[in-house]
Amino acid sequence: MKSIDEIKSHFFLVLAFLSTSSLISISFSIKSLEPLADWAELQKECIERTVAYQGLSSKVWSCNGGGE
């Protein structure tokens, strides 16, 4: 019976390690997406300000350097 309790205690330790490492990995992933979020915000502002073109696709094209 003692061996089952030891296995349980190690099992919970392994689960705790896995959950902690997952949280750390997620935090690094979120941090690496920050430049993409900044770019998306700039695109949104540009599309809202663009009045020279009609339609979303034309506005996106203009904001991404399209046209002359």
All heavy atoms as a GROMACS GRO file, in nm:
protein
  528
    1MET      N    1   0.080  -0.119   0.000
    1MET     CA    2   0.000   0.000   0.000
    1MET      C    3   0.085   0.126   0.000
    1MET      O    4   0.045   0.227  -0.055
    1MET     CB    5  -0.087   0.001   0.126
    1MET     CG    6  -0.231  -0.032   0.113
    1MET     SD    7  -0.308  -0.010  -0.042
    1MET     CE    8  -0.465  -0.065  -0.002
    2LYS      N    9   0.201   0.117   0.063
    2LYS     CA   10   0.285   0.235   0.070
    2LYS      C   11   0.332   0.279  -0.069
    2LYS      O   12   0.347   0.397  -0.096
    2LYS     CB   13   0.403   0.209   0.163
    2LYS     CG   14   0.482   0.331   0.194
    2LYS     CD   15   0.588   0.301   0.296
    2LYS     CE   16   0.663   0.428   0.326
    2LYS     NZ   17   0.767   0.408   0.422
    3SER      N   18   0.355   0.186  -0.157
    3SER     CA   19   0.403   0.220  -0.290
    3SER      C   20   0.297   0.297  -0.371
    3SER      O   21   0.331   0.383  -0.451
    3SER     CB   22   0.446   0.095  -0.365
    3SER     OG   23   0.336   0.009  -0.383
    4ILE      N   24   0.170   0.268  -0.349
    4ILE     CA   25   0.064   0.341  -0.420
    4ILE      C   26   0.062   0.486  -0.375
    4ILE      O   27   0.046   0.577  -0.457
    4ILE     CB   28  -0.073   0.273  -0.396
    4ILE    CG1   29  -0.076   0.137  -0.466
    4ILE    CG2   30  -0.187   0.360  -0.446
    4ILE    CD1   31  -0.199   0.056  -0.441
    5ASP      N   32   0.081   0.511  -0.246
    5ASP     CA   33   0.085   0.649  -0.196
    5ASP      C   34   0.205   0.724  -0.252
    5ASP      O   35   0.194   0.842  -0.284
    5ASP     CB   36   0.088   0.650  -0.043
    5ASP     CG   37  -0.043   0.602   0.016
    5ASP    OD1   38  -0.147   0.617  -0.051
    5ASP    OD2   39  -0.041   0.551   0.130
    6GLU      N   40   0.317   0.656  -0.264
    6GLU     CA   41   0.436   0.719  -0.322
    6GLU      C   42   0.414   0.753  -0.469
    6GLU      O   43   0.452   0.860  -0.516
    6GLU     CB   44   0.557   0.628  -0.306
    6GLU     CG   45   0.608   0.616  -0.165
    6GLU     CD   46   0.725   0.521  -0.152
    6GLU    OE1   47   0.788   0.488  -0.256
    6GLU    OE2   48   0.753   0.479  -0.040
    7ILE      N   49   0.351   0.663  -0.541
    7ILE     CA   50   0.321   0.688  -0.682
    7ILE      C   51   0.227   0.808  -0.695
    7ILE      O   52   0.246   0.895  -0.780
    7ILE     CB   53   0.260   0.563  -0.748
    7ILE    CG1   54   0.367   0.453  -0.760
    7ILE    CG2   55   0.202   0.595  -0.885
    7ILE    CD1   56   0.314   0.319  -0.806
    8LYS      N   57   0.125   0.814  -0.610
    8LYS     CA   58   0.032   0.927  -0.613
    8LYS      C   59   0.103   1.059  -0.586
    8LYS      O   60   0.077   1.159  -0.652
    8LYS     CB   61  -0.080   0.908  -0.511
    8LYS     CG   62  -0.187   0.812  -0.554
    8LYS     CD   63  -0.297   0.806  -0.450
    8LYS     CE   64  -0.406   0.709  -0.488
    8LYS     NZ   65  -0.512   0.704  -0.388
    9SER      N   66   0.192   1.060  -0.488
    9SER     CA   67   0.262   1.185  -0.455
    9SER      C   68   0.351   1.228  -0.571
    9SER      O   69   0.358   1.347  -0.604
    9SER     CB   70   0.342   1.171  -0.326
    9SER     OG   71   0.453   1.085  -0.345
   10HIS      N   72   0.417   1.134  -0.637
   10HIS     CA   73   0.499   1.168  -0.753
   10HIS      C   74   0.414   1.209  -0.872
   10HIS      O   75   0.453   1.296  -0.950
   10HIS     CB   76   0.591   1.051  -0.791
   10HIS     CG   77   0.699   1.025  -0.692
   10HIS    ND1   78   0.792   1.120  -0.657
   10HIS    CD2   79   0.728   0.915  -0.618
   10HIS    CE1   80   0.874   1.071  -0.568
   10HIS    NE2   81   0.838   0.945  -0.542
   11PHE      N   82   0.299   1.146  -0.887
   11PHE     CA   83   0.208   1.178  -0.996
   11PHE      C   84   0.161   1.324  -0.985
   11PHE      O   85   0.160   1.398  -1.083
   11PHE     CB   86   0.088   1.083  -0.994
   11PHE     CG   87  -0.010   1.105  -1.104
   11PHE    CD1   88   0.023   1.073  -1.235
   11PHE    CD2   89  -0.134   1.159  -1.078
   11PHE    CE1   90  -0.067   1.093  -1.338
   11PHE    CE2   91  -0.224   1.180  -1.179
   11PHE     CZ   92  -0.192   1.147  -1.310
   12PHE      N   93   0.124   1.367  -0.865
   12PHE     CA   94   0.081   1.505  -0.846
   12PHE      C   95   0.197   1.602  -0.868
   12PHE      O   96   0.177   1.712  -0.919
   12PHE     CB   97   0.019   1.524  -0.708
   12PHE     CG   98  -0.115   1.458  -0.695
   12PHE    CD1   99  -0.137   1.365  -0.596
   12PHE    CD2  100  -0.217   1.488  -0.783
   12PHE    CE1  101  -0.261   1.303  -0.584
   12PHE    CE2  102  -0.342   1.427  -0.773
   12PHE     CZ  103  -0.363   1.333  -0.672
   13LEU      N  104   0.316   1.562  -0.832
   13LEU     CA  105   0.433   1.646  -0.855
   13LEU      C  106   0.457   1.662  -1.006
   13LEU      O  107   0.484   1.773  -1.054
   13LEU     CB  108   0.557   1.585  -0.788
   13LEU     CG  109   0.686   1.663  -0.800
   13LEU    CD1  110   0.673   1.796  -0.727
   13LEU    CD2  111   0.801   1.583  -0.743
   14VAL      N  112   0.443   1.555  -1.081
   14VAL     CA  113   0.459   1.561  -1.227
   14VAL      C  114   0.351   1.648  -1.288
   14VAL      O  115   0.378   1.732  -1.376
   14VAL     CB  116   0.458   1.419  -1.288
   14VAL    CG1  117   0.445   1.423  -1.439
   14VAL    CG2  118   0.582   1.342  -1.247
   15LEU      N  119   0.227   1.634  -1.242
   15LEU     CA  120   0.118   1.717  -1.293
   15LEU      C  121   0.143   1.866  -1.262
   15LEU      O  122   0.117   1.952  -1.346
   15LEU     CB  123  -0.016   1.673  -1.235
   15LEU     CG  124  -0.074   1.544  -1.289
   15LEU    CD1  125  -0.206   1.513  -1.219
   15LEU    CD2  126  -0.094   1.551  -1.438
   16ALA      N  127   0.192   1.894  -1.144
   16ALA     CA  128   0.222   2.033  -1.107
   16ALA      C  129   0.332   2.090  -1.197
   16ALA      O  130   0.324   2.205  -1.242
   16ALA     CB  131   0.265   2.041  -0.961
   17PHE      N  132   0.434   2.010  -1.224
   17PHE     CA  133   0.541   2.054  -1.313
   17PHE      C  134   0.490   2.079  -1.453
   17PHE      O  135   0.524   2.180  -1.516
   17PHE     CB  136   0.654   1.949  -1.315
   17PHE     CG  137   0.762   1.981  -1.412
   17PHE    CD1  138   0.855   2.079  -1.385
   17PHE    CD2  139   0.768   1.914  -1.534
   17PHE    CE1  140   0.955   2.110  -1.477
   17PHE    CE2  141   0.867   1.945  -1.626
   17PHE     CZ  142   0.961   2.042  -1.597
   18LEU      N  143   0.406   1.990  -1.504
   18LEU     CA  144   0.352   2.006  -1.638
   18LEU      C  145   0.263   2.131  -1.649
   18LEU      O  146   0.272   2.206  -1.747
   18LEU     CB  147   0.272   1.883  -1.679
   18LEU     CG  148   0.352   1.759  -1.716
   18LEU    CD1  149   0.259   1.641  -1.739
   18LEU    CD2  150   0.437   1.784  -1.837
   19SER      N  151   0.181   2.156  -1.550
   19SER     CA  152   0.094   2.273  -1.557
   19SER      C  153   0.175   2.402  -1.547
   19SER      O  154   0.148   2.499  -1.618
   19SER     CB  155  -0.013   2.268  -1.449
   19SER     OG  156   0.044   2.280  -1.321
   20THR      N  157   0.277   2.404  -1.463
   20THR     CA  158   0.362   2.522  -1.451
   20THR      C  159   0.438   2.548  -1.580
   20THR      O  160   0.444   2.662  -1.628
   20THR     CB  161   0.462   2.506  -1.334
   20THR    OG1  162   0.388   2.482  -1.214
   20THR    CG2  163   0.548   2.628  -1.318
   21SER      N  164   0.495   2.444  -1.638
   21SER     CA  165   0.568   2.463  -1.763
   21SER      C  166   0.475   2.505  -1.876
   21SER      O  167   0.514   2.583  -1.963
   21SER     CB  168   0.647   2.337  -1.800
   21SER     OG  169   0.560   2.229  -1.819
   22SER      N  170   0.352   2.457  -1.876
   22SER     CA  171   0.256   2.500  -1.977
   22SER      C  172   0.224   2.648  -1.964
   22SER      O  173   0.216   2.720  -2.063
   22SER     CB  174   0.126   2.420  -1.964
   22SER     OG  175   0.149   2.285  -1.991
   23LEU      N  176   0.205   2.695  -1.842
   23LEU     CA  177   0.177   2.837  -1.820
   23LEU      C  178   0.294   2.924  -1.864
   23LEU      O  179   0.275   3.030  -1.925
   23LEU     CB  180   0.146   2.862  -1.673
   23LEU     CG  181   0.011   2.812  -1.625
   23LEU    CD1  182  -0.001   2.829  -1.474
   23LEU    CD2  183  -0.101   2.884  -1.695
   24ILE      N  184   0.415   2.881  -1.836
   24ILE     CA  185   0.533   2.956  -1.878
   24ILE      C  186   0.542   2.960  -2.031
   24ILE      O  187   0.566   3.064  -2.091
   24ILE     CB  188   0.660   2.896  -1.816
   24ILE    CG1  189   0.661   2.921  -1.666
   24ILE    CG2  190   0.786   2.953  -1.880
   24ILE    CD1  191   0.768   2.847  -1.590
   25SER      N  192   0.517   2.848  -2.094
   25SER     CA  193   0.522   2.840  -2.240
   25SER      C  194   0.415   2.929  -2.303
   25SER      O  195   0.440   2.998  -2.402
   25SER     CB  196   0.507   2.696  -2.281
   25SER     OG  197   0.426   2.676  -2.388
   26ILE      N  198   0.295   2.932  -2.247
   26ILE     CA  199   0.188   3.017  -2.299
   26ILE      C  200   0.224   3.164  -2.284
   26ILE      O  201   0.198   3.244  -2.374
   26ILE     CB  202   0.055   2.984  -2.227
   26ILE    CG1  203   0.004   2.850  -2.273
   26ILE    CG2  204  -0.049   3.093  -2.252
   26ILE    CD1  205  -0.113   2.796  -2.194
   27SER      N  206   0.287   3.201  -2.174
   27SER     CA  207   0.324   3.342  -2.155
   27SER      C  208   0.426   3.386  -2.259
   27SER      O  209   0.420   3.500  -2.307
   27SER     CB  210   0.377   3.365  -2.013
   27SER     OG  211   0.503   3.306  -1.996
   28PHE      N  212   0.519   3.299  -2.296
   28PHE     CA  213   0.615   3.334  -2.401
   28PHE      C  214   0.547   3.344  -2.537
   28PHE      O  215   0.580   3.431  -2.617
   28PHE     CB  216   0.730   3.233  -2.407
   28PHE     CG  217   0.831   3.249  -2.298
   28PHE    CD1  218   0.861   3.144  -2.215
   28PHE    CD2  219   0.897   3.370  -2.280
   28PHE    CE1  220   0.955   3.157  -2.114
   28PHE    CE2  221   0.990   3.385  -2.179
   28PHE     CZ  222   1.019   3.279  -2.095
   29SER      N  223   0.450   3.258  -2.562
   29SER     CA  224   0.378   3.261  -2.689
   29SER      C  225   0.298   3.390  -2.702
   29SER      O  226   0.296   3.452  -2.809
   29SER     CB  227   0.283   3.142  -2.699
   29SER     OG  228   0.354   3.022  -2.699
   30ILE      N  229   0.234   3.431  -2.596
   30ILE     CA  230   0.155   3.554  -2.600
   30ILE      C  231   0.246   3.674  -2.622
   30ILE      O  232   0.213   3.764  -2.699
   30ILE     CB  233   0.072   3.568  -2.470
   30ILE    CG1  234  -0.038   3.464  -2.469
   30ILE    CG2  235   0.014   3.708  -2.457
   30ILE    CD1  236  -0.115   3.456  -2.340
   31LYS      N  237   0.360   3.675  -2.558
   31LYS     CA  238   0.454   3.786  -2.574
   31LYS      C  239   0.505   3.795  -2.718
   31LYS      O  240   0.525   3.904  -2.771
   31LYS     CB  241   0.572   3.769  -2.477
   31LYS     CG  242   0.665   3.883  -2.471
   31LYS     CD  243   0.599   4.003  -2.407
   31LYS     CE  244   0.699   4.114  -2.392
   31LYS     NZ  245   0.638   4.241  -2.361
   32SER      N  246   0.521   3.682  -2.784
   32SER     CA  247   0.572   3.684  -2.922
   32SER      C  248   0.466   3.732  -3.021
   32SER      O  249   0.499   3.768  -3.133
   32SER     CB  250   0.623   3.546  -2.962
   32SER     OG  251   0.516   3.456  -2.975
   33LEU      N  252   0.339   3.735  -2.980
   33LEU     CA  253   0.231   3.782  -3.068
   33LEU      C  254   0.206   3.931  -3.056
   33LEU      O  255   0.125   3.987  -3.130
   33LEU     CB  256   0.102   3.706  -3.038
   33LEU     CG  257   0.103   3.558  -3.073
   33LEU    CD1  258  -0.026   3.493  -3.026
   33LEU    CD2  259   0.122   3.537  -3.221
   34GLU      N  260   0.275   3.997  -2.965
   34GLU     CA  261   0.253   4.141  -2.944
   34GLU      C  262   0.278   4.225  -3.068
   34GLU      O  263   0.197   4.314  -3.098
   34GLU     CB  264   0.339   4.189  -2.827
   34GLU     CG  265   0.305   4.327  -2.781
   34GLU     CD  266   0.381   4.366  -2.656
   34GLU    OE1  267   0.430   4.277  -2.584
   34GLU    OE2  268   0.391   4.486  -2.632
   35PRO      N  269   0.386   4.204  -3.146
   35PRO     CA  270   0.404   4.283  -3.268
   35PRO      C  271   0.289   4.265  -3.368
   35PRO      O  272   0.251   4.361  -3.436
   35PRO     CB  273   0.535   4.231  -3.327
   35PRO     CG  274   0.608   4.170  -3.213
   35PRO     CD  275   0.501   4.118  -3.121
   36LEU      N  276   0.234   4.147  -3.376
   36LEU     CA  277   0.122   4.123  -3.466
   36LEU      C  278  -0.001   4.202  -3.421
   36LEU      O  279  -0.074   4.258  -3.503
   36LEU     CB  280   0.090   3.974  -3.470
   36LEU     CG  281  -0.022   3.931  -3.564
   36LEU    CD1  282   0.011   3.969  -3.708
   36LEU    CD2  283  -0.045   3.782  -3.552
   37ALA      N  284  -0.023   4.210  -3.292
   37ALA     CA  285  -0.136   4.288  -3.240
   37ALA      C  286  -0.117   4.436  -3.269
   37ALA      O  287  -0.213   4.506  -3.303
   37ALA     CB  288  -0.150   4.264  -3.090
   38ASP      N  289   0.006   4.486  -3.257
   38ASP     CA  290   0.034   4.626  -3.289
   38ASP      C  291   0.007   4.655  -3.436
   38ASP      O  292  -0.054   4.756  -3.472
   38ASP     CB  293   0.180   4.662  -3.256
   38ASP     CG  294   0.208   4.657  -3.107
   38ASP    OD1  295   0.113   4.665  -3.028
   38ASP    OD2  296   0.327   4.645  -3.071
   39TRP      N  297   0.051   4.565  -3.525
   39TRP     CA  298   0.029   4.582  -3.668
   39TRP      C  299  -0.121   4.581  -3.699
   39TRP      O  300  -0.170   4.661  -3.779
   39TRP     CB  301   0.100   4.472  -3.745
   39TRP     CG  302   0.069   4.473  -3.891
   39TRP    CD1  303   0.127   4.551  -3.987
   39TRP    CD2  304  -0.029   4.393  -3.958
   39TRP    NE1  305   0.070   4.524  -4.110
   39TRP    CE2  306  -0.026   4.428  -4.094
   39TRP    CE3  307  -0.119   4.296  -3.915
   39TRP    CZ2  308  -0.108   4.368  -4.188
   39TRP    CZ3  309  -0.201   4.237  -4.009
   39TRP    CH2  310  -0.194   4.273  -4.143
   40ALA      N  311  -0.195   4.490  -3.636
   40ALA     CA  312  -0.339   4.481  -3.660
   40ALA      C  313  -0.409   4.610  -3.617
   40ALA      O  314  -0.502   4.656  -3.684
   40ALA     CB  315  -0.397   4.361  -3.587
   41GLU      N  316  -0.366   4.668  -3.508
   41GLU     CA  317  -0.426   4.794  -3.461
   41GLU      C  318  -0.398   4.906  -3.562
   41GLU      O  319  -0.487   4.987  -3.591
   41GLU     CB  320  -0.370   4.830  -3.324
   41GLU     CG  321  -0.434   4.950  -3.261
   41GLU     CD  322  -0.582   4.931  -3.230
   41GLU    OE1  323  -0.623   4.817  -3.199
   41GLU    OE2  324  -0.657   5.030  -3.238
   42LEU      N  325  -0.276   4.911  -3.615
   42LEU     CA  326  -0.244   5.012  -3.716
   42LEU      C  327  -0.329   4.992  -3.842
   42LEU      O  328  -0.376   5.090  -3.902
   42LEU     CB  329  -0.096   5.006  -3.752
   42LEU     CG  330   0.001   5.057  -3.645
   42LEU    CD1  331   0.145   5.027  -3.686
   42LEU    CD2  332  -0.020   5.204  -3.621
   43GLN      N  333  -0.348   4.868  -3.883
   43GLN     CA  334  -0.430   4.840  -4.000
   43GLN      C  335  -0.575   4.885  -3.978
   43GLN      O  336  -0.637   4.946  -4.065
   43GLN     CB  337  -0.428   4.691  -4.032
   43GLN     CG  338  -0.298   4.642  -4.089
   43GLN     CD  339  -0.272   4.698  -4.226
   43GLN    OE1  340  -0.356   4.692  -4.314
   43GLN    NE2  341  -0.156   4.756  -4.245
   44LYS      N  342  -0.626   4.857  -3.860
   44LYS     CA  343  -0.763   4.895  -3.827
   44LYS      C  344  -0.780   5.047  -3.833
   44LYS      O  345  -0.877   5.096  -3.891
   44LYS     CB  346  -0.799   4.842  -3.689
   44LYS     CG  347  -0.937   4.876  -3.643
   44LYS     CD  348  -0.960   4.824  -3.503
   44LYS     CE  349  -1.078   4.896  -3.440
   44LYS     NZ  350  -1.073   4.895  -3.297
   45GLU      N  351  -0.685   5.118  -3.774
   45GLU     CA  352  -0.693   5.265  -3.776
   45GLU      C  353  -0.684   5.319  -3.918
   45GLU      O  354  -0.756   5.412  -3.955
   45GLU     CB  355  -0.582   5.324  -3.690
   45GLU     CG  356  -0.600   5.299  -3.542
   45GLU     CD  357  -0.479   5.339  -3.460
   45GLU    OE1  358  -0.383   5.396  -3.517
   45GLU    OE2  359  -0.480   5.314  -3.339
   46CYS      N  360  -0.597   5.262  -3.999
   46CYS     CA  361  -0.581   5.307  -4.137
   46CYS      C  362  -0.710   5.283  -4.217
   46CYS      O  363  -0.754   5.370  -4.291
   46CYS     CB  364  -0.463   5.236  -4.202
   46CYS     SG  365  -0.439   5.280  -4.375
   47ILE      N  366  -0.769   5.167  -4.200
   47ILE     CA  367  -0.892   5.134  -4.272
   47ILE      C  368  -1.004   5.230  -4.232
   47ILE      O  369  -1.082   5.276  -4.316
   47ILE     CB  370  -0.930   4.987  -4.248
   47ILE    CG1  371  -0.830   4.897  -4.320
   47ILE    CG2  372  -1.073   4.958  -4.294
   47ILE    CD1  373  -0.841   4.751  -4.282
   48GLU      N  374  -1.012   5.264  -4.103
   48GLU     CA  375  -1.115   5.356  -4.057
   48GLU      C  376  -1.094   5.497  -4.113
   48GLU      O  377  -1.191   5.568  -4.140
   48GLU     CB  378  -1.119   5.360  -3.905
   48GLU     CG  379  -1.174   5.232  -3.844
   48GLU     CD  380  -1.160   5.228  -3.693
   48GLU    OE1  381  -1.096   5.319  -3.635
   48GLU    OE2  382  -1.212   5.132  -3.633
   49ARG      N  383  -0.970   5.538  -4.132
   49ARG     CA  384  -0.939   5.673  -4.181
   49ARG      C  385  -0.950   5.685  -4.333
   49ARG      O  386  -0.966   5.794  -4.385
   49ARG     CB  387  -0.797   5.713  -4.141
   49ARG     CG  388  -0.778   5.745  -3.997
   49ARG     CD  389  -0.642   5.808  -3.974
   49ARG     NE  390  -0.535   5.748  -4.051
   49ARG     CZ  391  -0.447   5.660  -4.004
   49ARG    NH1  392  -0.453   5.621  -3.880
   49ARG    NH2  393  -0.353   5.612  -4.082
   50THR      N  394  -0.938   5.574  -4.404
   50THR     CA  395  -0.936   5.578  -4.550
   50THR      C  396  -1.075   5.609  -4.605
   50THR      O  397  -1.171   5.536  -4.580
   50THR     CB  398  -0.886   5.444  -4.607
   50THR    OG1  399  -0.756   5.419  -4.556
   50THR    CG2  400  -0.881   5.448  -4.759
   51VAL      N  401  -1.084   5.718  -4.679
   51VAL     CA  402  -1.212   5.756  -4.738
   51VAL      C  403  -1.203   5.760  -4.891
   51VAL      O  404  -1.304   5.775  -4.958
   51VAL     CB  405  -1.259   5.894  -4.686
   51VAL    CG1  406  -1.291   5.885  -4.539
   51VAL    CG2  407  -1.157   6.001  -4.714
   52ALA      N  408  -1.084   5.747  -4.945
   52ALA     CA  409  -1.065   5.758  -5.090
   52ALA      C  410  -1.117   5.636  -5.164
   52ALA      O  411  -1.142   5.644  -5.284
   52ALA     CB  412  -0.918   5.779  -5.122
   53TYR      N  413  -1.134   5.524  -5.096
   53TYR     CA  414  -1.177   5.400  -5.162
   53TYR      C  415  -1.305   5.349  -5.097
   53TYR      O  416  -1.330   5.370  -4.979
   53TYR     CB  417  -1.068   5.292  -5.152
   53TYR     CG  418  -0.941   5.330  -5.222
   53TYR    CD1  419  -0.832   5.378  -5.150
   53TYR    CD2  420  -0.928   5.316  -5.359
   53TYR    CE1  421  -0.714   5.413  -5.215
   53TYR    CE2  422  -0.811   5.350  -5.424
   53TYR     CZ  423  -0.705   5.399  -5.351
   53TYR     OH  424  -0.589   5.432  -5.414
   54GLN      N  425  -1.384   5.279  -5.174
   54GLN     CA  426  -1.504   5.214  -5.123
   54GLN      C  427  -1.478   5.065  -5.112
   54GLN      O  428  -1.410   5.007  -5.194
   54GLN     CB  429  -1.622   5.238  -5.219
   54GLN     CG  430  -1.663   5.383  -5.228
   54GLN     CD  431  -1.711   5.438  -5.095
   54GLN    OE1  432  -1.784   5.371  -5.023
   54GLN    NE2  433  -1.667   5.557  -5.061
   55GLY      N  434  -1.533   5.003  -5.012
   55GLY     CA  435  -1.517   4.858  -4.994
   55GLY      C  436  -1.397   4.826  -4.908
   55GLY      O  437  -1.292   4.891  -4.915
   56LEU      N  438  -1.412   4.724  -4.827
   56LEU     CA  439  -1.307   4.684  -4.734
   56LEU      C  440  -1.181   4.639  -4.806
   56LEU      O  441  -1.070   4.677  -4.768
   56LEU     CB  442  -1.358   4.573  -4.643
   56LEU     CG  443  -1.261   4.522  -4.537
   56LEU    CD1  444  -1.223   4.634  -4.441
   56LEU    CD2  445  -1.320   4.406  -4.461
   57SER      N  446  -1.194   4.560  -4.912
   57SER     CA  447  -1.075   4.507  -4.980
   57SER      C  448  -0.991   4.620  -5.041
   57SER      O  449  -0.868   4.616  -5.038
   57SER     CB  450  -1.113   4.405  -5.087
   57SER     OG  451  -1.194   4.466  -5.186
   58SER      N  452  -1.057   4.724  -5.094
   58SER     CA  453  -0.983   4.836  -5.151
   58SER      C  454  -0.912   4.916  -5.043
   58SER      O  455  -0.799   4.963  -5.062
   58SER     CB  456  -1.077   4.929  -5.228
   58SER     OG  457  -1.132   4.861  -5.338
   59LYS      N  458  -0.976   4.929  -4.928
   59LYS     CA  459  -0.914   5.002  -4.817
   59LYS      C  460  -0.793   4.926  -4.763
   59LYS      O  461  -0.690   4.984  -4.734
   59LYS     CB  462  -1.016   5.027  -4.706
   59LYS     CG  463  -1.121   5.129  -4.745
   59LYS     CD  464  -1.219   5.152  -4.632
   59LYS     CE  465  -1.321   5.258  -4.672
   59LYS     NZ  466  -1.410   5.292  -4.560
   60VAL      N  467  -0.806   4.795  -4.750
   60VAL     CA  468  -0.693   4.713  -4.704
   60VAL      C  469  -0.579   4.722  -4.804
   60VAL      O  470  -0.463   4.737  -4.767
   60VAL     CB  471  -0.737   4.566  -4.683
   60VAL    CG1  472  -0.617   4.476  -4.659
   60VAL    CG2  473  -0.835   4.556  -4.569
   61TRP      N  474  -0.612   4.714  -4.931
   61TRP     CA  475  -0.512   4.726  -5.038
   61TRP      C  476  -0.438   4.859  -5.026
   61TRP      O  477  -0.316   4.865  -5.034
   61TRP     CB  478  -0.582   4.713  -5.172
   61TRP     CG  479  -0.498   4.738  -5.293
   61TRP    CD1  480  -0.403   4.657  -5.345
   61TRP    CD2  481  -0.503   4.853  -5.377
   61TRP    NE1  482  -0.348   4.713  -5.457
   61TRP    CE2  483  -0.409   4.834  -5.479
   61TRP    CE3  484  -0.578   4.969  -5.377
   61TRP    CZ2  485  -0.387   4.928  -5.578
   61TRP    CZ3  486  -0.557   5.062  -5.476
   61TRP    CH2  487  -0.462   5.041  -5.576
   62SER      N  488  -0.513   4.967  -5.002
   62SER     CA  489  -0.453   5.100  -4.988
   62SER      C  490  -0.364   5.108  -4.865
   62SER      O  491  -0.254   5.164  -4.869
   62SER     CB  492  -0.565   5.204  -4.979
   62SER     OG  493  -0.512   5.330  -4.947
   63CYS      N  494  -0.408   5.054  -4.754
   63CYS     CA  495  -0.331   5.061  -4.629
   63CYS      C  496  -0.204   4.977  -4.635
   63CYS      O  497  -0.109   5.001  -4.561
   63CYS     CB  498  -0.417   5.015  -4.512
   63CYS     SG  499  -0.547   5.133  -4.471
   64ASN      N  500  -0.201   4.878  -4.722
   64ASN     CA  501  -0.083   4.792  -4.734
   64ASN      C  502   0.012   4.839  -4.844
   64ASN      O  503   0.098   4.765  -4.888
   64ASN     CB  504  -0.123   4.648  -4.759
   64ASN     CG  505  -0.176   4.583  -4.634
   64ASN    OD1  506  -0.128   4.610  -4.525
   64ASN    ND2  507  -0.275   4.499  -4.648
   65GLY      N  508  -0.005   4.964  -4.887
   65GLY     CA  509   0.088   5.020  -4.984
   65GLY      C  510   0.045   5.006  -5.128
   65GLY      O  511   0.124   5.033  -5.219
   66GLY      N  512  -0.078   4.967  -5.151
   66GLY     CA  513  -0.126   4.954  -5.289
   66GLY      C  514  -0.149   5.090  -5.353
   66GLY      O  515  -0.155   5.192  -5.287
   67GLY      N  516  -0.160   5.091  -5.478
   67GLY     CA  517  -0.186   5.215  -5.551
   67GLY      C  518  -0.059   5.286  -5.590
   67GLY      O  519   0.051   5.234  -5.581
   68GLU      N  520  -0.076   5.407  -5.634
   68GLU     CA  521   0.039   5.482  -5.683
   68GLU      C  522   0.093   5.577  -5.580
   68GLU      O  523   0.035   5.627  -5.497
   68GLU     CB  524  -0.002   5.559  -5.806
   68GLU     CG  525  -0.042   5.463  -5.917
   68GLU     CD  526  -0.090   5.536  -6.039
   68GLU    OE1  527  -0.051   5.653  -6.060
   68GLU    OE2  528  -0.164   5.477  -6.116
   0.00000   0.00000   0.00000
